[in-house]
């Protein structure tokens, strides 16, 4: 394949722009905010799970408290009715009076036990409510940090995308000035060779594979016509000669 030396030099310009695009893509993918957001998201998920569990426990404890208070109220009402019967004098049988008094004493004890249960449940509910408040605050804090980090990431990505768009446009302009067959070969090699399809021959060294040409290869390069498209014998990339090739 043949191509004017100037066209081959422009191919190096295309390669430089492609390298820059790869660098921008790598920088975009490896922004530190990505890892930070991932870590914060994991923390947020765990905290939300804990919050849901605490809210569920608070709800269950609230129902338990309501049930315990209802039990106390039922015993209190029954004791009040029995006391009213006792005070009314309607019960005259000594045995019935004894049974009624015994029941009032029993109900008083039962009421005291139930009131202790209510207090215990209230204490547990208060503890759970404090946990809910704490977790709610932690969720809000982590969510705020996540939002802030996401905003920083989006801003950084937008800046990189803008630069990449400008480089892409420049690349399109430069590539249009390169012969189609040379550009096609370059694109094929670039895919095969990890993003580098053309390399400069600098001081007898291929800048693609970083290997120095031996004397036989140097003589072949010297003998080649200026418009001959050369390939590196080691990496097979397009080898572009310049004034700094050391020939």
Backbone as numpy.savetxt, mean C-alpha at the origin, in Angstrom:
# Nx Ny Nz CAx CAy CAz Cx Cy Cz
23.92 -4.18 -43.26 23.07 -2.97 -43.26 23.95 -1.73 -43.26
23.52 -0.75 -44.02 24.24 0.52 -44.10 23.36 1.67 -43.63
24.01 2.65 -43.04 23.31 3.86 -42.61 24.35 4.96 -42.45
23.97 6.16 -42.80 24.90 7.29 -42.70 25.39 7.44 -41.27
26.66 7.80 -41.11 27.21 7.99 -39.75 26.35 8.91 -38.89
25.79 9.95 -39.48 24.95 10.88 -38.71 23.69 10.18 -38.20
23.13 9.28 -39.03 21.95 8.52 -38.61 22.29 7.59 -37.45
23.49 7.00 -37.52 23.91 6.12 -36.44 24.11 6.90 -35.14
24.63 8.10 -35.24 24.79 8.95 -34.07 23.43 9.29 -33.47
22.46 9.58 -34.36 21.10 9.89 -33.86 20.49 8.67 -33.17
20.88 7.48 -33.60 20.39 6.27 -32.94 20.86 6.23 -31.48
22.08 6.73 -31.24 22.56 6.84 -29.86 21.71 7.81 -29.05
21.23 8.86 -29.73 20.34 9.81 -29.05 19.03 9.12 -28.67
18.51 8.28 -29.58 17.29 7.53 -29.27 17.54 6.61 -28.08
18.69 5.95 -28.10 19.03 5.04 -27.01 19.11 5.80 -25.67
19.72 6.95 -25.68 19.84 7.75 -24.45 18.46 8.13 -23.92
17.54 8.48 -24.83 16.19 8.83 -24.41 15.44 7.62 -23.88
15.68 6.45 -24.48 15.04 5.22 -23.99 15.56 4.85 -22.60
16.85 5.06 -22.39 17.42 4.81 -21.07 16.78 5.74 -20.03
16.61 6.99 -20.43 15.99 7.95 -19.51 14.55 7.55 -19.19
13.81 7.07 -20.18 12.44 6.61 -19.94 12.42 5.42 -18.99
13.38 4.51 -19.16 13.47 3.35 -18.26 13.79 3.80 -16.84
14.67 4.79 -16.73 15.03 5.31 -15.40 13.83 5.95 -14.72
13.06 6.70 -15.51 11.87 7.35 -14.95 10.83 6.32 -14.51
10.67 5.27 -15.33 9.71 4.21 -14.98 10.15 3.50 -13.71
11.45 3.23 -13.59 11.96 2.57 -12.39 11.78 3.47 -11.16
12.08 4.74 -11.34 11.92 5.67 -10.22 10.47 5.77 -9.79
9.56 5.75 -10.76 8.13 5.81 -10.44 7.69 4.58 -9.67
8.20 3.40 -10.09 7.80 2.15 -9.45 8.43 1.97 -8.07
9.55 2.65 -7.83 10.26 2.45 -6.57 10.20 3.67 -5.65
9.20 4.51 -5.83 9.02 5.64 -4.92 8.88 5.12 -3.48
9.55 5.74 -2.51 9.47 5.25 -1.13 8.05 5.28 -0.58
7.22 6.15 -1.15 5.84 6.24 -0.67 5.06 4.94 -0.91
5.45 4.17 -1.93 4.74 2.91 -2.20 4.83 1.98 -1.00
6.05 1.77 -0.49 6.24 0.87 0.65 5.58 1.44 1.90
5.65 2.77 2.05 5.05 3.40 3.22 3.53 3.23 3.19
2.93 3.42 2.03 1.48 3.26 1.91 1.08 1.81 2.18
1.87 0.87 1.67 1.57 -0.55 1.89 1.61 -0.87 3.38
2.62 -0.36 4.08 2.73 -0.60 5.52 1.58 0.05 6.28
1.26 1.29 5.92 0.16 1.99 6.59 -1.18 1.30 6.32
-1.35 0.79 5.12 -2.61 0.10 4.77 -2.78 -1.16 5.61
-1.68 -1.88 5.82 -1.73 -3.08 6.67 -2.10 -2.70 8.10
-1.45 -1.64 8.60 -1.76 -1.17 9.95 -3.22 -0.74 10.06
-3.69 -0.05 9.04 -5.06 0.45 9.04 -6.06 -0.71 9.03
-5.77 -1.73 8.25 -6.65 -2.90 8.20 -6.73 -3.59 9.55
-5.57 -3.76 10.20 -5.54 -4.40 11.51 -6.29 -3.57 12.55
-6.08 -2.25 12.52 -6.75 -1.38 13.48 -8.26 -1.37 13.27
-8.68 -1.38 12.02 -10.12 -1.40 11.74 -10.74 -2.71 12.20
-10.01 -3.80 12.04 -10.52 -5.09 12.52 -10.66 -5.07 14.05
-9.65 -4.51 14.71 -9.71 -4.39 16.17 -10.86 -3.47 16.61
-11.06 -2.40 15.85 -12.14 -1.47 16.18 -13.50 -2.13 16.02
-13.68 -2.88 14.94 -14.95 -3.58 14.72 -15.20 -4.57 15.85
-14.14 -5.30 16.25 -14.27 -6.26 17.35 -14.65 -5.55 18.65
-14.01 -4.40 18.91 -14.31 -3.65 20.13 -15.73 -3.08 20.09
-16.15 -2.59 18.94 -17.52 -2.06 18.81 -18.55 -3.17 19.00
-18.23 -4.34 18.47 -19.14 -5.48 18.64 -19.23 -5.87 20.11
-18.06 -5.89 20.78 -18.05 -6.21 22.21 -18.82 -5.17 23.00
-18.68 -3.90 22.65 -19.40 -2.84 23.35 -20.90 -3.00 23.17
-21.30 -3.37 21.94 -22.72 -3.58 21.66 -23.26 -4.76 22.46
-22.47 -5.84 22.50 -22.89 -7.02 23.27 -22.98 -6.69 24.75
-22.01 -5.93 25.25 -22.01 -5.56 26.67 -23.18 -4.65 26.99
-23.52 -3.77 26.05 -24.67 -2.88 26.26 -25.95 -3.69 26.40
-26.09 -4.72 25.55 -27.29 -5.58 25.67 -27.26 -6.36 26.99
-26.07 -6.80 27.38 -25.94 -7.52 28.65 -26.32 -6.63 29.82
-25.91 -5.36 29.75 -26.25 -4.42 30.82 -27.75 -4.17 30.87
-28.35 -3.99 29.70 -29.80 -3.77 29.65 -30.54 -4.95 30.25
-30.11 -6.17 29.91 -30.76 -7.38 30.44 -30.59 -7.44 31.95
-29.38 -7.15 32.46 -29.14 -7.19 33.91 -29.98 -6.14 34.62
-30.11 -4.95 34.05 -30.92 -3.90 34.67 -32.39 -4.28 34.68
-32.83 -4.93 33.61 -34.22 -5.41 33.57 -34.47 -6.46 34.65
-33.49 -7.35 34.86 -33.63 -8.38 35.90 -33.74 -7.72 37.27
-32.91 -6.69 37.53 -32.97 -5.97 38.80 -34.33 -5.32 38.97
-34.83 -4.71 37.90 -36.12 -4.02 37.96 -37.26 -4.99 38.25
-37.20 -6.18 37.64 -38.24 -7.18 37.88 -38.24 -7.63 39.34
-37.04 -7.87 39.88 -36.95 -8.29 41.29 -37.41 -7.16 42.20
-37.03 -5.93 41.87 -37.42 -4.79 42.69 -38.95 -4.62 42.70
-39.56 -4.77 41.52 -41.02 -4.64 41.43 -41.73 -5.74 42.23
-41.17 -6.96 42.12 -41.78 -8.07 42.86 -41.65 -7.84 44.36
-40.45 -7.37 44.80 -40.25 -7.10 46.22 -41.18 -5.99 46.70
-41.39 -4.98 45.84 -42.28 -3.87 46.20 -43.71 -4.37 46.36
-44.14 -5.28 45.48 -45.50 -5.83 45.59 -45.66 -6.64 46.88
-44.61 -7.44 47.16 -44.68 -8.24 48.39 -44.71 -7.35 49.62
-43.91 -6.30 49.62 -43.88 -5.39 50.75 -45.22 -4.68 50.90
-45.83 -4.36 49.76 -47.14 -3.71 49.78 -48.19 -4.64 50.39
-48.14 -5.91 50.03 -49.06 -6.90 50.59 -48.86 -7.04 52.09
-47.56 -7.04 52.48 -47.26 -7.18 53.91 -47.75 -5.99 54.69
-47.55 -4.81 54.13 -47.95 -3.57 54.83 -49.45 -3.38 54.84
-50.14 -3.95 53.84 -51.58 -3.72 53.73 -52.37 -4.49 54.79
-51.75 -5.51 55.39 -52.46 -6.33 56.38 -53.38 -7.34 55.76
-53.33 -7.48 54.45 -54.22 -8.43 53.77 -53.86 -9.88 54.10
-52.60 -10.09 54.42 -52.16 -11.45 54.76 -52.21 -11.60 56.26
-53.04 -12.51 56.75 -53.25 -12.66 58.20 -52.72 -13.98 58.73
-52.58 -14.95 57.86 -52.09 -16.25 58.29 -50.63 -16.14 58.71
-50.31 -16.60 59.93 -48.92 -16.54 60.38 -47.95 -17.24 59.42
-48.40 -18.38 58.90 -47.53 -19.12 57.97 -47.30 -18.32 56.69
-48.40 -17.74 56.18 -48.28 -16.94 54.95 -47.41 -15.70 55.19
-47.57 -15.11 56.39 -46.75 -13.94 56.72 -45.27 -14.30 56.78
-45.01 -15.48 57.37 -43.62 -15.93 57.46 -43.04 -16.18 56.07
-43.84 -16.82 55.23 -43.37 -17.08 53.85 -43.14 -15.78 53.08
-44.04 -14.82 53.28 -43.93 -13.55 52.57 -42.68 -12.79 53.03
-42.44 -12.79 54.34 -41.25 -12.11 54.87 -39.96 -12.77 54.37
-40.03 -14.14 54.35 -38.85 -14.88 53.87 -38.57 -14.55 52.39
-39.66 -14.41 51.61 -39.50 -14.10 50.19 -38.95 -12.70 50.01
-39.39 -11.75 50.85 -38.90 -10.38 50.75 -37.40 -10.35 51.03
-36.98 -11.10 52.06 -35.55 -11.16 52.38 -34.76 -11.78 51.21
-35.34 -12.86 50.64 -34.67 -13.54 49.52 -34.57 -12.62 48.31
-35.65 -11.89 48.07 -35.64 -10.97 46.93 -34.63 -9.84 47.13
-34.48 -9.40 48.38 -33.50 -8.34 48.67 -32.09 -8.83 48.36
-31.83 -10.09 48.78 -30.51 -10.66 48.48 -30.32 -10.82 46.98
-31.38 -11.31 46.31 -31.30 -11.49 44.85 -31.08 -10.16 44.16
-31.76 -9.11 44.64 -31.59 -7.79 44.05 -30.16 -7.29 44.23
-29.61 -7.53 45.41 -28.23 -7.11 45.65 -27.25 -7.82 44.74
-27.47 -9.14 44.56 -26.59 -9.90 43.66 -26.69 -9.39 42.23
-27.92 -9.11 41.80 -28.12 -8.63 40.42 -27.52 -7.23 40.24
-27.63 -6.39 41.27 -27.04 -5.06 41.18 -25.52 -5.13 41.09
-24.94 -6.14 41.77 -23.49 -6.34 41.64 -23.13 -6.73 40.21
-23.99 -7.56 39.61 -23.76 -7.96 38.22 -23.85 -6.74 37.30
-24.83 -5.89 37.55 -24.97 -4.67 36.74 -23.72 -3.81 36.85
-23.20 -3.65 38.06 -21.99 -2.84 38.24 -20.80 -3.45 37.51
-20.68 -4.78 37.59 -19.57 -5.46 36.90 -19.67 -5.28 35.40
-20.89 -5.40 34.86 -21.10 -5.23 33.42 -20.83 -3.78 33.01
-21.26 -2.85 33.83 -21.03 -1.43 33.53 -19.54 -1.12 33.48
-18.78 -1.72 34.40 -17.34 -1.50 34.41 -16.69 -2.07 33.14
-17.14 -3.26 32.76 -16.61 -3.86 31.53 -16.98 -3.03 30.32
-18.20 -2.53 30.30 -18.64 -1.72 29.17 -17.85 -0.42 29.10
-17.60 0.19 30.25 -16.81 1.43 30.27 -15.40 1.18 29.74
-14.82 0.04 30.11 -13.48 -0.31 29.62 -13.49 -0.49 28.11
-14.52 -1.16 27.61 -14.62 -1.39 26.17 -14.85 -0.08 25.43
-15.66 0.81 26.00 -15.90 2.11 25.38 -14.61 2.92 25.27
-13.77 2.83 26.31 -12.47 3.51 26.26 -11.61 2.91 25.14
-11.69 1.60 24.98 -10.94 0.93 23.91 -11.44 1.38 22.55
-12.74 1.49 22.41 -13.33 1.96 21.14 -12.85 3.38 20.83
-12.86 4.23 21.84 -12.40 5.61 21.65 -10.94 5.66 21.23
-10.12 4.84 21.91 -8.69 4.80 21.60 -8.47 4.32 20.16
-9.12 3.22 19.79 -8.94 2.67 18.45 -9.48 3.61 17.38
-10.57 4.30 17.67 -11.12 5.26 16.71 -10.10 6.36 16.43
-9.45 6.83 17.49 -8.42 7.85 17.31 -7.23 7.34 16.52
-6.81 6.10 16.79 -5.67 5.52 16.08 -6.00 5.30 14.60
-7.21 4.85 14.33 -7.63 4.67 12.93 -7.60 6.01 12.20
-8.12 7.05 12.84 -8.15 8.37 12.22 -6.73 8.87 11.97
-5.82 8.62 12.93 -4.43 9.06 12.78 -3.74 8.36 11.62
-3.88 7.04 11.55 -3.24 6.28 10.48 -3.87 6.61 9.13
-5.19 6.84 9.12 -5.85 7.22 7.88 -5.32 8.56 7.40
-5.10 9.48 8.33 -4.55 10.78 7.96 -3.15 10.66 7.38
-2.33 9.82 7.99 -0.97 9.61 7.47 -1.03 8.94 6.10
-1.97 8.02 5.93 -2.12 7.35 4.64 -2.52 8.35 3.56
-3.47 9.20 3.88 -3.92 10.21 2.91 -2.78 11.16 2.55
-2.01 11.55 3.55 -0.90 12.48 3.31 0.17 11.82 2.43
0.50 10.57 2.74 1.51 9.85 1.95 1.02 9.60 0.53
-0.26 9.28 0.39 -0.83 9.06 -0.94 -0.76 10.34 -1.77
-1.01 11.47 -1.12 -0.94 12.75 -1.84 0.49 13.02 -2.31
1.47 12.72 -1.44 2.87 12.90 -1.84 3.23 11.97 -3.00
2.78 10.74 -2.92 3.07 9.79 -4.00 2.45 10.26 -5.31
1.20 10.68 -5.25 0.51 11.13 -6.47 1.21 12.33 -7.08
1.68 13.25 -6.22 2.38 14.43 -6.73 3.70 14.03 -7.39
4.41 13.10 -6.76 5.69 12.64 -7.33 5.45 11.91 -8.65
4.42 11.09 -8.70 4.10 10.38 -9.93 3.71 11.34 -11.04
2.95 12.35 -10.69 2.53 13.33 -11.69 3.74 14.06 -12.27
4.70 14.39 -11.42 5.91 15.06 -11.89 6.72 14.15 -12.82
6.86 12.88 -12.42 7.60 11.93 -13.24 6.89 11.65 -14.55
5.56 11.56 -14.50 4.78 11.33 -15.72 4.93 12.49 -16.69
4.98 13.70 -16.14 5.16 14.86 -16.99 6.52 14.85 -17.68
7.55 14.48 -16.92 8.89 14.40 -17.51 8.94 13.28 -18.55
8.31 12.15 -18.24 8.30 11.03 -19.18 7.58 11.40 -20.47
6.50 12.16 -20.35 5.76 12.59 -21.55 6.63 13.47 -22.43
7.41 14.37 -21.81 8.29 15.26 -22.57 9.40 14.46 -23.25
9.97 13.49 -22.53 11.03 12.66 -23.11 10.47 11.80 -24.25
9.27 11.28 -24.06 8.64 10.46 -25.10 8.42 11.27 -26.37
7.97 12.50 -26.21 7.75 13.37 -27.37 9.07 13.65 -28.09
10.11 13.92 -27.31 11.42 14.17 -27.90 11.93 12.92 -28.62
11.68 11.78 -28.01 12.12 10.52 -28.60 11.44 10.27 -29.95
10.16 10.59 -30.02 9.42 10.41 -31.27 10.02 11.26 -32.39
10.38 12.50 -32.03 10.96 13.41 -33.03 12.30 12.88 -33.52
13.15 12.47 -32.59 14.49 11.98 -32.97 14.38 10.68 -33.75
13.49 9.78 -33.32 13.36 8.48 -33.98 12.90 8.62 -35.43
12.12 9.67 -35.70 11.63 9.87 -37.07 12.78 10.18 -38.04
13.88 10.65 -37.51 15.02 10.99 -38.38 15.97 9.82 -38.59
15.68 8.69 -37.96 16.52 7.49 -38.11 15.89 6.59 -39.17
16.67 6.05 -40.10 16.14 5.15 -41.13 15.32 4.02 -40.51
14.24 3.67 -41.16 13.30 2.70 -40.61 13.94 1.35 -40.35
14.77 0.87 -41.30 15.37 -0.46 -41.12 16.36 -0.46 -39.94
17.10 0.62 -39.77 18.03 0.71 -38.65 17.27 0.78 -37.32
16.20 1.54 -37.32 15.40 1.67 -36.09 14.74 0.34 -35.73
14.29 -0.40 -36.75 13.66 -1.70 -36.52 14.65 -2.67 -35.89
15.89 -2.69 -36.42 16.93 -3.55 -35.85 17.22 -3.14 -34.41
17.31 -1.86 -34.19 17.58 -1.35 -32.84 16.50 -1.78 -31.86
15.24 -1.63 -32.24 14.13 -1.99 -31.37 14.17 -3.48 -31.03
14.48 -4.31 -32.02 14.56 -5.75 -31.80 15.66 -6.08 -30.80
16.83 -5.47 -31.00 17.96 -5.73 -30.11 17.71 -5.16 -28.71
17.03 -4.05 -28.65 16.76 -3.43 -27.34 15.90 -4.35 -26.48
14.95 -5.03 -27.11 14.12 -5.98 -26.37 14.95 -7.17 -25.91
15.81 -7.63 -26.80 16.62 -8.81 -26.49 17.72 -8.53 -25.46
18.22 -7.31 -25.45 19.40 -6.98 -24.65 19.09 -6.10 -23.43
17.95 -6.29 -22.86 17.64 -5.60 -21.60 17.51 -4.10 -21.70
17.02 -3.61 -22.82 16.77 -2.18 -22.95 17.85 -1.40 -23.67
18.98 -2.05 -24.01 20.07 -1.36 -24.72 20.30 -2.08 -26.04
19.93 -1.40 -27.14 20.09 -2.00 -28.46 21.25 -1.43 -29.24
21.73 -0.25 -28.84 22.85 0.40 -29.52 23.80 0.97 -28.49
25.09 0.83 -28.76 26.09 1.31 -27.81 27.22 2.02 -28.54
27.80 2.98 -27.87 28.92 3.72 -28.44 30.22 2.92 -28.29
31.06 2.99 -29.31 32.42 2.45 -29.21 33.29 3.57 -28.65
33.70 3.43 -27.42 34.47 4.48 -26.75 35.81 3.93 -26.29
36.88 4.53 -26.84 38.24 4.09 -26.49 38.38 2.57 -26.62
37.90 2.09 -27.79 38.00 0.67 -28.15 37.19 -0.26 -27.24
36.25 0.29 -26.51 35.44 -0.51 -25.60 33.96 -0.32 -25.93
33.23 -1.44 -26.01 31.79 -1.36 -26.24 31.11 -0.92 -24.95
30.37 0.17 -25.01 29.71 0.66 -23.80 28.45 -0.12 -23.47
28.11 -1.10 -24.35 26.96 -1.95 -24.06 27.33 -3.07 -23.11
28.37 -3.83 -23.45 28.82 -4.95 -22.61 30.05 -4.61 -21.78
30.64 -3.42 -22.01 31.81 -2.94 -21.27 33.09 -3.74 -21.56
33.08 -4.49 -22.64 34.27 -5.28 -22.99 35.10 -4.55 -24.06
36.40 -4.64 -23.94 37.29 -4.01 -24.91 37.46 -4.91 -26.12
37.44 -4.31 -27.29 37.61 -5.08 -28.52 39.07 -5.54 -28.63
39.25 -6.77 -29.14 40.62 -7.24 -29.35 41.18 -6.64 -30.63
42.44 -6.90 -30.92 43.10 -6.26 -32.05 42.47 -6.65 -33.37
42.01 -7.90 -33.47 41.36 -8.35 -34.71 40.08 -7.58 -34.94
39.29 -7.42 -33.86 38.03 -6.71 -33.98 38.28 -5.23 -34.29
39.31 -4.66 -33.69 39.64 -3.26 -33.96 39.99 -3.07 -35.43
40.78 -4.00 -35.98 41.17 -3.90 -37.40 39.96 -4.01 -38.31
39.00 -4.87 -37.93 37.78 -5.01 -38.73 36.96 -3.72 -38.70
36.90 -3.09 -37.54 36.17 -1.83 -37.42 36.85 -0.75 -38.25
38.15 -0.72 -38.21 38.88 0.27 -38.98 38.67 0.08 -40.48
38.57 -1.16 -40.90 38.44 -1.46 -42.33 37.02 -1.24 -42.84
36.05 -1.18 -41.92 34.66 -1.05 -42.34 34.38 0.34 -42.88
33.52 0.41 -43.89 33.13 1.70 -44.46 32.39 2.52 -43.41
32.44 3.84 -43.47 31.81 4.70 -42.47 30.31 4.46 -42.33
29.64 4.03 -43.43 28.19 3.85 -43.34 27.80 2.40 -43.00
28.77 1.54 -42.74 28.46 0.17 -42.36 27.96 0.14 -40.91
26.84 -0.53 -40.72 26.30 -0.67 -39.37 26.99 -1.86 -38.71
27.81 -1.58 -37.71 28.59 -2.62 -37.05 27.83 -3.21 -35.86
28.22 -4.45 -35.52 27.66 -5.12 -34.34 28.79 -5.55 -33.44
28.60 -5.40 -32.15 29.61 -5.86 -31.19 29.68 -7.39 -31.25
30.91 -7.92 -31.37 31.09 -9.36 -31.44 30.72 -10.05 -30.13
30.72 -9.32 -29.05 30.45 -9.93 -27.74 28.97 -9.90 -27.36
28.35 -8.73 -27.47 26.95 -8.61 -27.04 25.97 -8.48 -28.19
26.46 -8.32 -29.42 25.66 -8.24 -30.64 24.82 -6.97 -30.73
25.09 -6.00 -29.89 24.40 -4.72 -30.01 24.99 -3.94 -31.19
24.21 -2.99 -31.69 24.72 -2.09 -32.74 25.84 -1.26 -32.13
26.98 -1.24 -32.77 28.17 -0.57 -32.28 28.39 0.71 -33.10
28.25 1.85 -32.48 28.32 3.12 -33.18 29.68 3.78 -32.96
30.31 4.12 -34.08 31.62 4.78 -34.02 31.46 6.29 -33.86
32.36 6.86 -33.07 32.39 8.31 -32.89 33.84 8.76 -32.94
34.04 10.06 -32.77 35.41 10.60 -32.76 36.19 10.13 -31.55
35.53 9.55 -30.60 36.18 9.10 -29.36 36.35 7.58 -29.32
36.18 6.96 -30.46 36.26 5.50 -30.48 37.67 4.95 -30.28
38.68 5.80 -30.46 40.06 5.36 -30.24 40.61 4.54 -31.37
40.11 4.78 -32.55 40.59 4.01 -33.72 41.80 4.69 -34.37
